[in-house]
Amino acid sequence: MSRGGIDFSEREIVNVVILFIQGYRKQLYSHLRGALRSGVQRVELANVLRYTGSLSSLDAKSVIRILEKINARGAPRPF
């Protein structure tokens, strides 16, 4: 899944932001897991979601709870 310009982790962060803004929660869950599996830190994802939420007037708390639930189940295995 190689594309020029940005690496897999960066693409997953972009996907998370877009899916969060569009409200696609099921797909967002999968991409949150993908981001964690690719090495993105949970704190980094939470910060990105908070920042995106503040810019878009969306509440990131529910998505951050999903992120915490994923983390509580154990870190996803890296690729």
Rosetta silent file (secondary structure, phi, psi, omega in degrees, C-alpha in Angstrom):
SEQUENCE: MSRGGIDFSEREIVNVVILFIQGYRKQLYSHLRGALRSGVQRVELANVLRYTGSLSSLDAKSVIRILEKINARGAPRPF
SCORE:     score description
SCORE:     0.000 S_00000001
   1 L     0.000   54.425 -176.812    0.000    0.000    0.000 S_00000001
   2 L   -94.882  132.304  173.215    2.684    2.408   -1.010 S_00000001
   3 L  -136.351  144.384 -178.830    1.928    5.879   -2.235 S_00000001
   4 L   -69.478  152.575  172.494    4.379    8.645   -2.756 S_00000001
   5 L   102.188  -56.101 -179.450    4.601   11.646   -0.483 S_00000001
   6 L  -131.480  151.726 -178.657    3.427   10.416    2.899 S_00000001
   7 L   -85.042  176.985 -175.237    3.972    7.200    4.794 S_00000001
   8 H   -60.014  -43.268  179.908    1.327    4.764    6.032 S_00000001
   9 H   -60.326  -44.343  179.692    1.116    6.290    9.533 S_00000001
  10 H   -65.160  -39.355  177.473    0.543    9.761    8.121 S_00000001
  11 H   -63.108  -39.624  179.151   -2.143    8.441    5.744 S_00000001
  12 H   -64.525  -38.722  177.240   -3.927    6.782    8.651 S_00000001
  13 H   -62.739  -43.885  177.657   -3.935   10.071   10.576 S_00000001
  14 H   -61.028  -44.428  178.177   -5.433   11.838    7.547 S_00000001
  15 H   -59.688  -43.146  179.645   -8.064    9.076    7.233 S_00000001
  16 H   -59.719  -45.605 -179.076   -8.932    9.415   10.930 S_00000001
  17 H   -62.284  -47.328 -178.020   -9.416   13.180   10.566 S_00000001
  18 H   -64.342  -45.360 -179.115  -11.597   12.881    7.460 S_00000001
  19 H   -66.509  -35.947  176.120  -13.744   10.083    8.876 S_00000001
  20 H   -62.028  -48.543 -178.977  -14.139   11.984   12.160 S_00000001
  21 H   -63.567  -39.881 -178.222  -15.307   15.134   10.368 S_00000001
  22 H   -79.213  -14.343  177.184  -17.677   13.168    8.103 S_00000001
  23 L    83.605   20.917  179.721  -19.113   11.167   11.018 S_00000001
  24 L   -88.187   83.303 -172.144  -18.255    7.688    9.699 S_00000001
  25 H   -67.228  -39.709 -179.446  -17.813    6.016   13.086 S_00000001
  26 H   -64.129  -45.075  178.668  -17.487    2.373   11.945 S_00000001
  27 H   -68.067  -35.198  179.467  -14.767    3.190    9.450 S_00000001
  28 H   -60.454  -43.052  178.449  -13.159    5.533   11.975 S_00000001
  29 H   -55.941  -47.618 -179.406  -12.788    2.664   14.451 S_00000001
  30 H   -62.216  -40.473 -178.208  -10.923    0.597   11.863 S_00000001
  31 H   -76.682  -27.471  172.042   -8.611    3.447   10.948 S_00000001
  32 H   -62.728  -45.832  177.406   -7.915    4.268   14.608 S_00000001
  33 H   -62.024  -42.139  178.913   -6.758    0.666   15.014 S_00000001
  34 H   -61.978  -40.768  178.523   -4.762    0.935   11.795 S_00000001
  35 H   -63.758  -43.964  178.139   -3.061    4.094   12.994 S_00000001
  36 H   -63.095  -41.413  179.589   -2.128    2.449   16.286 S_00000001
  37 H   -65.135  -29.169 -178.980   -0.851   -0.625   14.464 S_00000001
  38 L   -85.705    1.218  175.114    1.321    1.544   12.242 S_00000001
  39 L   106.108   -0.749  176.996    3.016    3.111   15.250 S_00000001
  40 L   -70.674  134.229 -179.093    1.020    6.291   15.859 S_00000001
  41 L   -77.374  144.952  179.468    0.807    6.940   19.599 S_00000001
  42 H   -55.938  -41.383 -179.780   -2.604    7.067   21.298 S_00000001
  43 H   -62.685  -39.976  178.720   -1.772   10.492   22.758 S_00000001
  44 H   -63.496  -43.972  177.655   -0.947   11.805   19.284 S_00000001
  45 H   -62.971  -43.342  179.230   -4.275   10.562   17.907 S_00000001
  46 H   -60.940  -42.175  178.815   -6.171   12.068   20.832 S_00000001
  47 H   -65.049  -40.964  177.834   -4.439   15.420   20.269 S_00000001
  48 H   -62.176  -43.998 -179.884   -5.211   15.337   16.541 S_00000001
  49 H   -65.120  -41.850  177.765   -8.871   14.572   17.284 S_00000001
  50 H   -62.336  -45.755 -179.087   -9.133   17.368   19.866 S_00000001
  51 H   -63.344  -46.192  178.805   -7.525   19.865   17.498 S_00000001
  52 H   -61.970  -42.274  178.291   -9.701   18.793   14.575 S_00000001
  53 H   -60.841  -41.038 -179.429  -12.771   18.934   16.787 S_00000001
  54 H   -67.065  -34.709  179.663  -11.959   22.469   17.909 S_00000001
  55 H   -75.110  -29.925 -174.312  -11.524   23.635   14.308 S_00000001
  56 H  -105.796    5.758 -178.781  -14.679   21.937   13.078 S_00000001
  57 L    60.241   31.759  176.075  -16.923   22.552   16.112 S_00000001
  58 L  -107.629  149.932  179.493  -17.226   18.782   16.650 S_00000001
  59 L   -90.164  116.850 -177.352  -16.949   17.056   20.014 S_00000001
  60 L   -86.013   -5.515 -174.350  -14.006   14.653   20.006 S_00000001
  61 H   -59.129  -41.984 -177.897  -14.808   13.164   23.427 S_00000001
  62 H   -66.232  -37.480  179.737  -16.825   10.241   22.079 S_00000001
  63 H   -72.309  -36.938  177.350  -14.106    9.307   19.591 S_00000001
  64 H   -65.360  -34.128  174.631  -11.402    9.614   22.245 S_00000001
  65 H   -63.811  -39.308  175.912  -13.458    7.190   24.376 S_00000001
  66 H   -61.467  -43.598  178.756  -13.399    4.748   21.432 S_00000001
  67 H   -60.641  -41.787  178.345   -9.634    5.204   21.260 S_00000001
  68 H   -66.494  -36.348  177.705   -9.354    4.477   24.991 S_00000001
  69 H   -64.253  -42.456  177.116  -11.503    1.354   24.575 S_00000001
  70 H   -60.116  -44.228 -178.796   -9.175    0.118   21.829 S_00000001
  71 H   -65.058  -37.970 -179.710   -6.220    0.802   24.096 S_00000001
  72 H   -66.211  -29.453  179.046   -7.849   -1.006   27.039 S_00000001
  73 L   -75.653   -7.221 -177.850   -8.258   -4.146   24.929 S_00000001
  74 L   109.286  144.391 -178.643   -4.530   -4.191   24.392 S_00000001
  75 L   -62.215  133.371  176.019   -2.395   -2.517   21.810 S_00000001
  76 L   -60.629  145.973  178.025   -3.099   -3.768   18.298 S_00000001
  77 L   -64.572  136.836  176.748   -0.293   -5.845   16.840 S_00000001
  78 L   -67.902  159.143  179.365    1.980   -3.856   14.556 S_00000001
  79 L   -66.819    0.000    0.000    2.017   -4.684   10.860 S_00000001
